[in-house]
């Protein structure tokens, strides 16, 4: 079976599109590009003209938002609820104060993020995908800064020291439960900045895959910085994907059936030098600081990329408790420790 593929850069990360019907590639590419542009305009925290930026400017007043932004916020709040606050979209102020306040490419040269190589359905040609991140969390600086991270920003009395005088940064005492969404009516507390990066990129991968199959009938794989979603009929034997966080890291190949998804979260791929030294983008909501580096990478397979990404991000935040927690979720998962030891739950490898 032949296939068609395309690759380009956006949101500070790599977009990879593969379809089982080569004739569908031009239309598929147009659909994906249009959707990426719409999501970026809706919820980028780096664009002054984004709809989310407008919500922040209104400082606590209810705003009637678009259906797209309402859905993106609803997904983020649902992830926060389902993980007990481990994945919290109110992290924006904290992550910005740590130095991640603009497109990641403008902060530092992108590292070799989590690599997912997709093996072609026919000749076994590999299409390497390097996610400049959140890995998966390879994330890129997606629509919301691509912070694949999560965490809640609101903390009191966190002290950030640099080479100069100490600064005391006090954030509003609010978390995801203080963000109100009633239909399309959104209220964000004054001083709180939403960062939807932990869920928006994965949700967009899911949506793009569904749109392409609905419009063209082709089987499709969409990878946004390594967050992978598929839809429609897959190639014979499934989509073969190499899961590896950078060359030299432990890797394995999995097979995703059509309609399955895969996401990874990494503490080594998206790093920068901040006021507290070398930082990564996955925040612990209890501290407003990067989660302890218990795991180098956590990869999770699920029916949707949003669900996979929510679990992988929360696992990084949960640290040593992550393996047992993922097992109880029934999630096929692979965790790589700081010593590069690999642990897996039942169901992995796929």
Secondary structure, DSSP 8 states (H G I E B T S, - for coil): ---EEEEEEETTEEEEEEESSGGGHHHHHHHHHHHHHHHHHHH-SS-TTSHHHHHHHTTT--EE--HHHHHHHHHHHHHHHHTTTSS-GGGHHHHHHTT--S-HHHHS-----EEEEEE-TTT--EEEEE----HHHH--STTTT----------SSEEE--SSS-EEE---S--GGG-EEETTEEE--TT-----HHHHHHHHHHHHHHHHHHHH---EEEEETTEEEEES---TT-EEEEEEESTTS-EEEEEE-TT-EEEEEESSSSEEEETTEEEES-EETTTTEE--SSEEEEEEEESSHHHHHHHHHHHHHHGGGHHHHHHHHT--EEEEETT--EEE-TT---
